[in-house]
Amino acid sequence: MSDENDKPGAMPFPAMPKLQPGDPAQPGDAPAGDPALDEMSGEDPGRLAPQLRALYEELLQEPIPDRFIKLLDELERKESDGQ
Amino acid sequence: MSAPSPALREALIQSIPSLRAFAISLCRDRNEADDLVQETLIRAWNNLGDFQEGTNFKAWLFTILRNNFYNSLRKLKHQTEYAKSMDSSSFIEPASQEKKLEFKDVIRGLGALPPDQREALILVTVENMSYEEVALICGCPIGTVKSRVNRARARLEAQMEGGPNTPPP
């Protein structure tokens, strides 16, 4: 899609989920104390995650429709024309 | 305003697949979802000056998309109709018939979730976002996101096991 491989360094995309140490425990959370359980009580994707991801994977793998690239080109052109 | 940098343009392009997936979770069909993504890109482009460098660009875009969606719902005054329509299982349509069958139960279960639970579940599970990021996007406390995700999981899991003890929403 793009010729350039430069990742936008200034744009921090969400990496792996982080646990928030300050978060109060919620009902249903695993009990605190055991690090292994703590790990699971954060943004643990749960056992449905593989199915949910697989459902969306097809969609995420689709090539970006031309209309969006054209739209960005158009916006860029308008701007360089000084509107 | 100065022209957006190539890096920002690239970041916008890279976000499009995720924006489409999120839009489909909110909308009823793919065409509507792509229109929503288009509006989001235009709005993001015109407001790039509001984005604070160093903060989460993707979360910023998702917030714009979500606001756009709920604002147009308000304008159309069909929230109730929307909520009802979500009982249908057709909000996401995998391209292939094979996938459709494979994921029949997941799709039905997702469609039956209340919209707030569904969006929280999708953002955490599919987008790997932290509760904090989802709270930012949905404009609610982190604890609320957690309980929405927990309830969504419990409901979906119970439904998919076909058990009669489906927890209440």
Boltz contact constraints between the chains, C-beta under 6 A:
constraints:
  - contact:
      token1: [A, 8]
      token2: [B, 7]
      max_distance: 6.0
  - contact:
      token1: [A, 8]
      token2: [B, 10]
      max_distance: 6.0
  - contact:
      token1: [A, 8]
      token2: [B, 11]
      max_distance: 6.0
  - contact:
      token1: [A, 10]
      token2: [B, 53]
      max_distance: 6.0
  - contact:
      token1: [A, 11]
      token2: [B, 11]
      max_distance: 6.0
  - contact:
      token1: [A, 11]
      token2: [B, 57]
      max_distance: 6.0
  - contact:
      token1: [A, 13]
      token2: [B, 58]
      max_distance: 6.0
  - contact:
      token1: [A, 14]
      token2: [B, 129]
      max_distance: 6.0
  - contact:
      token1: [A, 14]
      token2: [B, 133]
      max_distance: 6.0
  - contact:
      token1: [A, 17]
      token2: [B, 128]
      max_distance: 6.0
  - contact:
      token1: [A, 17]
      token2: [B, 130]
      max_distance: 6.0
  - contact:
      token1: [A, 18]
      token2: [B, 130]
      max_distance: 6.0
  - contact:
      token1: [A, 20]
      token2: [B, 132]
      max_distance: 6.0
  - contact:
      token1: [A, 23]
      token2: [B, 142]
      max_distance: 6.0
  - contact:
      token1: [A, 26]
      token2: [B, 143]
      max_distance: 6.0
  - contact:
      token1: [A, 26]
      token2: [B, 146]
      max_distance: 6.0
  - contact:
      token1: [A, 26]
      token2: [B, 147]
      max_distance: 6.0
  - contact:
      token1: [A, 28]
      token2: [B, 150]
      max_distance: 6.0
  - contact:
      token1: [A, 43]
      token2: [B, 124]
      max_distance: 6.0
  - contact:
      token1: [A, 43]
      token2: [B, 130]
      max_distance: 6.0
  - contact:
      token1: [A, 45]
      token2: [B, 125]
      max_distance: 6.0
  - contact:
      token1: [A, 46]
      token2: [B, 153]
      max_distance: 6.0
  - contact:
      token1: [A, 48]
      token2: [B, 156]
      max_distance: 6.0
  - contact:
      token1: [A, 49]
      token2: [B, 125]
      max_distance: 6.0
  - contact:
      token1: [A, 51]
      token2: [B, 106]
      max_distance: 6.0
  - contact:
      token1: [A, 52]
      token2: [B, 125]
      max_distance: 6.0
  - contact:
      token1: [A, 52]
      token2: [B, 126]
      max_distance: 6.0
  - contact:
      token1: [A, 53]
      token2: [B, 126]
      max_distance: 6.0
  - contact:
      token1: [A, 55]
      token2: [B, 103]
      max_distance: 6.0
  - contact:
      token1: [A, 55]
      token2: [B, 106]
      max_distance: 6.0
  - contact:
      token1: [A, 56]
      token2: [B, 21]
      max_distance: 6.0
  - contact:
      token1: [A, 56]
      token2: [B, 126]
      max_distance: 6.0
  - contact:
      token1: [A, 58]
      token2: [B, 94]
      max_distance: 6.0
  - contact:
      token1: [A, 59]
      token2: [B, 21]
      max_distance: 6.0
  - contact:
      token1: [A, 60]
      token2: [B, 17]
      max_distance: 6.0
  - contact:
      token1: [A, 60]
      token2: [B, 21]
      max_distance: 6.0
  - contact:
      token1: [A, 64]
      token2: [B, 16]
      max_distance: 6.0
  - contact:
      token1: [A, 68]
      token2: [B, 16]
      max_distance: 6.0
  - contact:
      token1: [A, 71]
      token2: [B, 41]
      max_distance: 6.0
  - contact:
      token1: [A, 75]
      token2: [B, 45]
      max_distance: 6.0
  - contact:
      token1: [A, 79]
      token2: [B, 3]
      max_distance: 6.0
